[in-house]
């Protein structure tokens, strides 16, 4: 298993960094493989974890892009990096990145 990034901790709807965080749950630590790549015998570059169901998939730099495919197929909106030492999340519908802050995940606004 890889080192887990912080789990969603914002519970008050008013404190959510975007409305889609209401769909996230406290998922188990991510796997250290792309589940779908293993099933089909493909390679991956980096791993991402769905924060709705916990599925681990490969990134968009990987040939099969399973994390994004999972989000499109299921409507699960938010992923986080499953790479050791990386602590960020991404909301597909809002196209916004997040990093952990002292009170939970915080939106990264471009200036």
N, C-alpha and C positions, 0 to 999 in steps of 0.2 A: 504494500500500500504506500502511496505517496503521502507526503506531509499535507495535511488538510488546511485549506484557507479557512478563515473564520466563517462560521455558519451565520445565516441571517439572524439578526438579533433585534431588529426594529419590530415592535409588536403594535404600537399605537399607530392607527391609520394616518394620523396627522404627522407622524415622524418618518413615514416611509420616504425613501429617496426618490421613488417614482411609484405610480399606482400598481405596477406589475409586481412589486415586492410582496403584495398581499397573496400572491399565488405561490410563493416560495415556502419551503418547509426546512426543518433541520434534517438534512440528509446525512447518511453514513459517510465516512471518509471515501474519497474517490478511489477507484481501482487504478492500477498502474498500467493498464492496457485499454485500448479501444475495444469494447465488447463486440461491436459489429465487424471491425477489421479482423479480429480473431476468428469469428464465425466464417468469414469469406476468404481468409488467408491473405489479407492486404497489409500494407505497412502504414504507419502513421508518423507524424513529426512531433506534435504536441497534443496534450490531452485537455479536455474541458469537461466540466460536470454540470448537468442540469440541476438547478436548484429547486425544481418542482418534484422530480421523481428520483433524482440521484444517479441517473444513467451517465456513464462515462463514455465520451465519444472523442473522435479526433478533430483537430482544428481545421480551419479553412486553408492552411498551407499544406495539409495532407491531401493525398490524391482523392480520397472519397468524401471528405468533409462531413463526417457523420454527426457531429454535434449540431451543426446548422440544419442538416437534414432532419434530425430528431425534433428540433424546435419547430420547423415548418410543418412536419407531419402531425405533431401533437398539440401545437399551440403553446407549449411551455416557453415562457418568455425570457427567462434569465439563466445564464450560465456563469460559471466561475472557472478560472484557470485551475487545472488539476496538476500543474507542474510544481515541483518542489521549489520553495522560495518565492513563488509568484503569488501575489495576493491582489486580485482584481476580479471584477465581475462585469458582465455586459448584458444590457437589455436589448433584445432584438427589435421589438416594436418601436422603442423610443430612440434606438441607436445611440445609447449613452453608456459610458463606462463608469464604474464605481470602484472605490478603494475603501478598505476598512478604516474607520476613524474611531475616536474614543467612545462614541455613542452608537456604533453600528456602521453599516455601510454608508458611504457618502458619495454623492454625485461628483464626477470630475467634469467641471465645466471648462470648455476651451475659452481662452481669453483672446 
